[in-house]
Amino acid sequence: REYGAGAGSGLKMEGVGLCANNKQKQNQMLPNKMRGEFTRNQRKDSECLSEAPDLEFEYSDADNWAVELSELYSYTEGPEFLLNRKCFEEDFHTHMPDQKWTELDSVQHRAHAMRLLDGLDVIGRERRLKVARAILYMAQGTFGECSSELEVQHWMRYNVFLLLDVGAFTALMELLNMEIDNSAACSSAVRKPAISLADSTDLRVLLNIMYLMLETIQREEPTDSPEWRTIRETFKSELGSPLYNNETVSVMLFGMVTKFCSGHAPHFPMKKVLLLLWKTILFTLGGFEQLQCSKVSKRAALGLPPLPEDSICVVRSMRAASPPASASDLIEQQQRRARREHKALIKQDNLDAFNEKDPYKADDTREDEEENDDNDNSLEAEPFPLERDEVMPPPIPHPPTERVCFPKGLPWAPKVREKDIENFLESSRSKFIGYTLGNDTDTVVGLPRPIHESIKTLKQHRYVSIAEVQIAKEEEYEKTPLSGGEEELELCATELLYQGILPSLPQYMIALLKILLAAAPTSKAKTDSINILADVLPEEMPTTVLQSMKLGVDVNRHKEIIVKAISAILLLLLKHFKLNHVYQFEYMAQHLVFANCIPLILKFFNQNIMSYITAKNSISALDFPHCVVHELPELTAESLEAGDNNQFCWRNLFSCINLLRILNKLTKWKHSRTMMLVVFKSAPILKRALKVKQAMMQLYVLKLLKVQTKYLGRQWRKSNMKTMSAIYQKVRHRLNDDWAYGNDLDARPWDFQAEECALRANIERFNSRRYDKNQSNPEFLPVDNCLQSVLGERIDLPEDFQMNYDLWLEREVFSKPISWEELLQ
């Protein structure tokens, strides 16, 4: 039942052929009765796969609020909920005996919150930690006095806005800075052979409060009062501004990530840091819908035509295609053909049935594709059924609801770049009139009428991106640094973030990818890899099978959440930087490529991706806030193994889509990076990802396959016609893009270094012109032309020059003839 060449197959192309041969041998060794049963089971598996429903997944900025809250905590932190409650109630009942928090009025709430904040200023660490736990209990919704999850969420919102209003976030930032710089804790953690949950207690409590505050405030509710809305907007602008130690919160958290990866602070709870970093970026810069709105308004400001469609709406309305055939389907089809070879006539009704057959249904195995590349000849000898004059089997009846409903038109409007129009005109002029006109796209003299119509069609679909306008402006600034004028720099949140992370951006990218590698399910444990489990492993390791199973689920869940956070951080940054300025995006993208992001993502997908997406690494009874409101049921090994009843794991599907989008962003319009996809043999890995019946994920897989199709050879295209059809049906068309045939100008020898160096030179010129004010070109500095001020200026001459002044005078002045008449003229 493995998909494709199996879950653990490597990148070798011969894998499927060997798999097919072995299965055939095994099948031949079985007795006739068992062989028939074996084949029937295979057919059932194949039909189950093809008839599997689409995954009901709606892509969004994040999962629902309750899930995002529960993923903050690992299951080993469970006992700390009661500890937080105890710390709060001890302090609360000291000042307000026989009172309940939920029964007090707003004035008393505010007074107690202020009292707790004052307690954070004490010197004693133990006392400070108790007060921080009491504040955390408030942020958790004072669950001890609530009877339902909805009540907990109501009090969470109230308490969080109260805490923010009295200045709790600023106080927590100061404490967090103090903990980051705590050299004693860092050196103690470095010396420890095994780090556990206890080593990061102070940091975890602070990060928990900050995350709960941020996650709660950014979720807008229709019932929010105008006062809360004002508090939210103020908090958003403060988070995006360098108010804390002259750096933004995001930059400070990035610093924690690099310090952790360098080995100087192995006790940092990295999952919580990454979750807080992701939510900070999401809140301050905006999510995908805000990005779309910003893109529309920016295009309008630049005088560009509106977008042809809303990409978010188009993707949401798409339906998944049936997955390509797997190796077991191909073997079964071969066996069916072998049994029918003695029949020689084709009936007309069967031929009609074949012609009407839906080419996108997974049970139509006549156009089955190989799971491997053109190295596998196991299916090449099989002629097409019609060429072999065999009787076609009658079509399998399907209920009408199961059939794929094809759209009336293609989902995307085609686009054409200005460069494509120029190339088309150049080749047409060379062919018909024997000369070229450079970048002229208007003159069509001497060209035949059909060429005129082609040019008209191309211009109708011409699309000018914001990036092209920004690159043209940048070239203009470089050509005319004096007359070009000053660039108006809008200090939005994205710009402030870029300025903050610019000096250390390469280190930040390397650190994020290191953690992503350690959290990937395909990574093997190595002694030199970083330990990302510091905030999940308990002080005492489990002693029973049940405890071991629970910890195993917790560790896997922990890794999945880290992958989710990093993939979202990278994608958000790439998209926001690209909209703000294309060279900011290119700078980040290039450092990701240099840090081996492309092979890392391919390595991530080189697994049984269906198993990853349907993984059940969660225990719903232990999720917050369920675990603090309801009585905990008795956990058994069976209940842990069964997991929840969900069709798929939201966070894992979200992570996969994000990583595919990142890969698309890195390789789009970059010939050398596209060739990296080919060199790393990504096609079979990506094809296995098409097994996931989710339209958005399939779209980004098909995009990645489309860009490399022309380099994969004719045999690959011939044996993957179903994938080619899906690309045609789902991916945007670029007119004049010869992606399916390989006759493109880009099919040339590629020089990775030359292309990346040219791009790097442009990025460095942009960064130095815009941000490096000290390195301004001396040629363009203003010159003092006043004789008196120049002669009156005091210049300190070096000592060796003063000692040898007579020699210099003789050599430079007296020995050189001077025509005073010409000089005076």
Sequence and secondary structure as in RCSB ss.txt:
>XXXX:A:sequence
REYGAGAGSGLKMEGVGLCANNKQKQNQMLPNKMRGEFTRNQRKDSECLSEAPDLEFEYSDADNWAVELSELYSY
TEGPEFLLNRKCFEEDFHTHMPDQKWTELDSVQHRAHAMRLLDGLDVIGRERRLKVARAILYMAQGTFGECSSEL
EVQHWMRYNVFLLLDVGAFTALMELLNMEIDNSAACSSAVRKPAISLADSTDLRVLLNIMYLMLETIQREEPTDS
PEWRTIRETFKSELGSPLYNNETVSVMLFGMVTKFCSGHAPHFPMKKVLLLLWKTILFTLGGFEQLQCSKVSKRA
ALGLPPLPEDSICVVRSMRAASPPASASDLIEQQQRRARREHKALIKQDNLDAFNEKDPYKADDTREDEEENDDN
DNSLEAEPFPLERDEVMPPPIPHPPTERVCFPKGLPWAPKVREKDIENFLESSRSKFIGYTLGNDTDTVVGLPRP
IHESIKTLKQHRYVSIAEVQIAKEEEYEKTPLSGGEEELELCATELLYQGILPSLPQYMIALLKILLAAAPTSKA
KTDSINILADVLPEEMPTTVLQSMKLGVDVNRHKEIIVKAISAILLLLLKHFKLNHVYQFEYMAQHLVFANCIPL
ILKFFNQNIMSYITAKNSISALDFPHCVVHELPELTAESLEAGDNNQFCWRNLFSCINLLRILNKLTKWKHSRTM
MLVVFKSAPILKRALKVKQAMMQLYVLKLLKVQTKYLGRQWRKSNMKTMSAIYQKVRHRLNDDWAYGNDLDARPW
DFQAEECALRANIERFNSRRYDKNQSNPEFLPVDNCLQSVLGERIDLPEDFQMNYDLWLEREVFSKPISWEELLQ
>XXXX:A:secstr
  STT TT  S TTHHHHHHHHHHHHHHHS HHHHHHHHHHHHHHHHHHHT         SS  HHHHHHTTS G
GGTTHHHHHHHHHHHHHHHHSTT  GGGS HHHHHHHHHHHHHHTT S HHHHHHHHHHHHHHHTT GGG SSHH
HHHHHHHHHHHHHHHTTHHHHHHHHHHHHHT HHHHHHHHH SS  GGGGHHHHHHHHHHHHHHHHHHS  TT  
HHHHHHHHHHHHHHTSS BTTB HHHHHHHHHHHHHTTS TTS HHHHHHHHHHHHHHHH  HHHHHHHHHHHHH
HTT    SS HHHHHHH         HHHHHHHHHHHHHHTT     HHHHHHHHHS TT TT GGG   SS TT
  TTTTS  GGGGT          GGGS    SS SS  BB HHHHHHHHHHHHHHHTS   TT  S  TT  HH
HHHHHHHHHHTB   HHHHHHHHHHHHHH TTTT        HHHHHHHHHGGGHHHHHHHHHHHHHHH TT   
 TTS    TTTS SS   SHHHHHHHHHHHHHHHHHHHHHHHHHHHHHHHHHHHH HHHHHHHHHHHHHTTHHHH
HHHHHSS HHHHHT     GGGSTTHHHHS      HHHHHH    SS HHHHHHHHHHHHHHHHHHTT HHHHH
HHHHTTHHHHHHHHTTS  HHHHHHHHHHHHHHGGGS HHHHHTTHHHHHHHHHHS  BTT  TTT   TT S  
 HHHHHHHHHHHHHHHHHHHH GGG  GGGS     HHHHHHS     HHHHHTHHHHHIIIIITS   HHHHH 
